Amino acid sequence: MSAKPFAWHVVGVTEAALRKFHELNYRYEARQGLTRAHLRPRIETVRELLGRSEPRPQNEFIEYWFAHDRTVLCARGENKAIIPKYIEIENHDGSLFSSTRIAWRHGKKEREVLEALYNRLSELLAPPHG
């Protein structure tokens, strides 16, 4: 399921991750401390799907997976049992940041969404003056 484009459905980004994307000109670079975190432990979703006495029809299985396999883009150290507050991203169909097994597609559309979000929230996201 992880290899399907709809897996790891991104629905938000943490403030720390959005700041990091801003530093990287909204591009994704491997080993820069950016990842996805599940809002609900994946094991719970799998248990519910596979623990049934009768399997769900394929379309119901996929709908359930899509609804419960939601993630947020986060920075290093934020992928924990309790995910920090995050900013929602409008991505109802899962076409943004679609899964490519381990990573995600990160092209022009994704960069534009992140930049617009950062610009809209820039006052809140500005680093503290010290």
NORBEL-V455449 format. One record per backbone hydrogen bond with DSSP energy under -0.5 kcal/mol. CO is the residue of the C=O (numbers start at 1). NH is the residue of the N-H. If there is no record, write none. Layout:
co/nh
CO/NH
CO/NH
This chain:
co/nh
1/4
2/101
4/7
5/99
7/99
9/71
11/89
12/73
13/87
14/18
15/19
16/20
17/21
18/22
19/23
20/24
21/26
22/25
24/27
27/29
29/32
33/76
35/74
37/72
41/44
41/45
42/46
43/47
44/48
45/49
46/50
47/51
57/61
58/62
59/63
60/64
61/65
62/66
63/67
64/68
65/69
69/9
70/39
70/40
71/11
71/12
72/37
73/14
74/35
75/78
78/80
81/83
85/15
86/88
87/13
89/91
91/94
95/98
98/105
100/102
100/103
103/100
107/111
108/112
109/113
110/114
111/115
112/116
113/117
114/118
115/119
116/120
117/121
118/122
119/122
121/124
121/125
122/126
